[in-house]
Amino acid sequence: MALSGLPLAYLAVGGILVWSGVENTPVTDVLRSLSRGQAPAAGPYPPDTSGVGQAGITITGAGASRQARR
């Protein structure tokens, strides 16, 4: 059984996008690493763990409350 080119290309692009999302790395950095023949590295950007999101919503154990931005 042979694999045709289009499904194989979709699989490769999907793998790159998944790696980029899971490792918090820009897609261009992943592609740059792969073009050099190196394994892509994890991103330097740590996830935001402050508890306050973009909309100013703080999530606590009891639920969420809205805070005014200043």
Biotite code that builds the C-alpha atoms (Angstrom):
import biotite.structure as struc

atoms = struc.array([
    struc.Atom([0.000, 0.000, 0.000], chain_id="A", res_id=1, res_name="MET", atom_name="CA", element="C"),
    struc.Atom([1.476, 3.322, -1.055], chain_id="A", res_id=2, res_name="ALA", atom_name="CA", element="C"),
    struc.Atom([0.834, 6.704, 0.497], chain_id="A", res_id=3, res_name="LEU", atom_name="CA", element="C"),
    struc.Atom([-0.102, 9.460, -1.889], chain_id="A", res_id=4, res_name="SER", atom_name="CA", element="C"),
    struc.Atom([1.563, 12.859, -1.598], chain_id="A", res_id=5, res_name="GLY", atom_name="CA", element="C"),
    struc.Atom([-1.348, 15.029, -0.508], chain_id="A", res_id=6, res_name="LEU", atom_name="CA", element="C"),
    struc.Atom([-2.347, 13.107, 2.648], chain_id="A", res_id=7, res_name="PRO", atom_name="CA", element="C"),
    struc.Atom([1.318, 12.837, 3.576], chain_id="A", res_id=8, res_name="LEU", atom_name="CA", element="C"),
    struc.Atom([1.718, 16.614, 3.176], chain_id="A", res_id=9, res_name="ALA", atom_name="CA", element="C"),
    struc.Atom([-1.363, 17.202, 5.354], chain_id="A", res_id=10, res_name="TYR", atom_name="CA", element="C"),
    struc.Atom([0.119, 14.926, 7.996], chain_id="A", res_id=11, res_name="LEU", atom_name="CA", element="C"),
    struc.Atom([3.432, 16.811, 7.962], chain_id="A", res_id=12, res_name="ALA", atom_name="CA", element="C"),
    struc.Atom([1.769, 20.244, 8.185], chain_id="A", res_id=13, res_name="VAL", atom_name="CA", element="C"),
    struc.Atom([-0.501, 19.028, 10.986], chain_id="A", res_id=14, res_name="GLY", atom_name="CA", element="C"),
    struc.Atom([2.472, 17.690, 12.906], chain_id="A", res_id=15, res_name="GLY", atom_name="CA", element="C"),
    struc.Atom([4.296, 21.008, 12.587], chain_id="A", res_id=16, res_name="ILE", atom_name="CA", element="C"),
    struc.Atom([1.244, 22.950, 13.773], chain_id="A", res_id=17, res_name="LEU", atom_name="CA", element="C"),
    struc.Atom([0.681, 20.605, 16.726], chain_id="A", res_id=18, res_name="VAL", atom_name="CA", element="C"),
    struc.Atom([4.350, 20.810, 17.754], chain_id="A", res_id=19, res_name="TRP", atom_name="CA", element="C"),
    struc.Atom([4.233, 24.600, 17.510], chain_id="A", res_id=20, res_name="SER", atom_name="CA", element="C"),
    struc.Atom([1.138, 24.788, 19.706], chain_id="A", res_id=21, res_name="GLY", atom_name="CA", element="C"),
    struc.Atom([2.220, 22.272, 22.326], chain_id="A", res_id=22, res_name="VAL", atom_name="CA", element="C"),
    struc.Atom([5.761, 23.608, 22.702], chain_id="A", res_id=23, res_name="GLU", atom_name="CA", element="C"),
    struc.Atom([4.703, 27.288, 22.488], chain_id="A", res_id=24, res_name="ASN", atom_name="CA", element="C"),
    struc.Atom([7.072, 27.934, 19.572], chain_id="A", res_id=25, res_name="THR", atom_name="CA", element="C"),
    struc.Atom([6.352, 30.090, 16.508], chain_id="A", res_id=26, res_name="PRO", atom_name="CA", element="C"),
    struc.Atom([5.735, 28.055, 13.358], chain_id="A", res_id=27, res_name="VAL", atom_name="CA", element="C"),
    struc.Atom([8.557, 29.871, 11.554], chain_id="A", res_id=28, res_name="THR", atom_name="CA", element="C"),
    struc.Atom([11.046, 28.774, 14.222], chain_id="A", res_id=29, res_name="ASP", atom_name="CA", element="C"),
    struc.Atom([9.898, 25.162, 13.872], chain_id="A", res_id=30, res_name="VAL", atom_name="CA", element="C"),
    struc.Atom([10.268, 25.312, 10.082], chain_id="A", res_id=31, res_name="LEU", atom_name="CA", element="C"),
    struc.Atom([13.677, 26.994, 10.390], chain_id="A", res_id=32, res_name="ARG", atom_name="CA", element="C"),
    struc.Atom([14.918, 24.233, 12.726], chain_id="A", res_id=33, res_name="SER", atom_name="CA", element="C"),
    struc.Atom([13.589, 21.480, 10.483], chain_id="A", res_id=34, res_name="LEU", atom_name="CA", element="C"),
    struc.Atom([15.180, 23.031, 7.378], chain_id="A", res_id=35, res_name="SER", atom_name="CA", element="C"),
    struc.Atom([18.560, 22.942, 9.172], chain_id="A", res_id=36, res_name="ARG", atom_name="CA", element="C"),
    struc.Atom([18.056, 19.275, 10.015], chain_id="A", res_id=37, res_name="GLY", atom_name="CA", element="C"),
    struc.Atom([17.686, 19.911, 13.749], chain_id="A", res_id=38, res_name="GLN", atom_name="CA", element="C"),
    struc.Atom([14.921, 18.919, 16.123], chain_id="A", res_id=39, res_name="ALA", atom_name="CA", element="C"),
    struc.Atom([12.712, 21.899, 17.018], chain_id="A", res_id=40, res_name="PRO", atom_name="CA", element="C"),
    struc.Atom([13.279, 23.281, 20.490], chain_id="A", res_id=41, res_name="ALA", atom_name="CA", element="C"),
    struc.Atom([10.658, 24.340, 23.001], chain_id="A", res_id=42, res_name="ALA", atom_name="CA", element="C"),
    struc.Atom([9.756, 28.011, 23.009], chain_id="A", res_id=43, res_name="GLY", atom_name="CA", element="C"),
    struc.Atom([11.350, 30.522, 25.348], chain_id="A", res_id=44, res_name="PRO", atom_name="CA", element="C"),
    struc.Atom([8.003, 32.004, 26.302], chain_id="A", res_id=45, res_name="TYR", atom_name="CA", element="C"),
    struc.Atom([6.595, 30.594, 29.543], chain_id="A", res_id=46, res_name="PRO", atom_name="CA", element="C"),
    struc.Atom([2.821, 30.371, 29.715], chain_id="A", res_id=47, res_name="PRO", atom_name="CA", element="C"),
    struc.Atom([0.976, 33.114, 31.597], chain_id="A", res_id=48, res_name="ASP", atom_name="CA", element="C"),
    struc.Atom([0.335, 31.722, 35.073], chain_id="A", res_id=49, res_name="THR", atom_name="CA", element="C"),
    struc.Atom([-0.553, 34.989, 36.766], chain_id="A", res_id=50, res_name="SER", atom_name="CA", element="C"),
    struc.Atom([-4.271, 34.113, 36.879], chain_id="A", res_id=51, res_name="GLY", atom_name="CA", element="C"),
    struc.Atom([-5.356, 37.271, 35.065], chain_id="A", res_id=52, res_name="VAL", atom_name="CA", element="C"),
    struc.Atom([-6.278, 36.835, 31.435], chain_id="A", res_id=53, res_name="GLY", atom_name="CA", element="C"),
    struc.Atom([-6.418, 39.333, 28.592], chain_id="A", res_id=54, res_name="GLN", atom_name="CA", element="C"),
    struc.Atom([-9.904, 40.544, 29.535], chain_id="A", res_id=55, res_name="ALA", atom_name="CA", element="C"),
    struc.Atom([-9.006, 41.218, 33.159], chain_id="A", res_id=56, res_name="GLY", atom_name="CA", element="C"),
    struc.Atom([-10.773, 38.118, 34.463], chain_id="A", res_id=57, res_name="ILE", atom_name="CA", element="C"),
    struc.Atom([-9.296, 36.482, 37.538], chain_id="A", res_id=58, res_name="THR", atom_name="CA", element="C"),
    struc.Atom([-10.028, 32.781, 37.925], chain_id="A", res_id=59, res_name="ILE", atom_name="CA", element="C"),
    struc.Atom([-10.159, 31.460, 41.481], chain_id="A", res_id=60, res_name="THR", atom_name="CA", element="C"),
    struc.Atom([-11.236, 28.215, 43.044], chain_id="A", res_id=61, res_name="GLY", atom_name="CA", element="C"),
    struc.Atom([-14.749, 29.526, 43.622], chain_id="A", res_id=62, res_name="ALA", atom_name="CA", element="C"),
    struc.Atom([-15.276, 30.929, 40.112], chain_id="A", res_id=63, res_name="GLY", atom_name="CA", element="C"),
    struc.Atom([-14.384, 34.009, 38.113], chain_id="A", res_id=64, res_name="ALA", atom_name="CA", element="C"),
    struc.Atom([-14.671, 37.671, 38.918], chain_id="A", res_id=65, res_name="SER", atom_name="CA", element="C"),
    struc.Atom([-14.207, 40.690, 36.667], chain_id="A", res_id=66, res_name="ARG", atom_name="CA", element="C"),
    struc.Atom([-11.643, 43.312, 37.648], chain_id="A", res_id=67, res_name="GLN", atom_name="CA", element="C"),
    struc.Atom([-11.356, 46.841, 36.287], chain_id="A", res_id=68, res_name="ALA", atom_name="CA", element="C"),
    struc.Atom([-8.189, 47.537, 34.291], chain_id="A", res_id=69, res_name="ARG", atom_name="CA", element="C"),
    struc.Atom([-6.198, 50.550, 35.382], chain_id="A", res_id=70, res_name="ARG", atom_name="CA", element="C"),
])
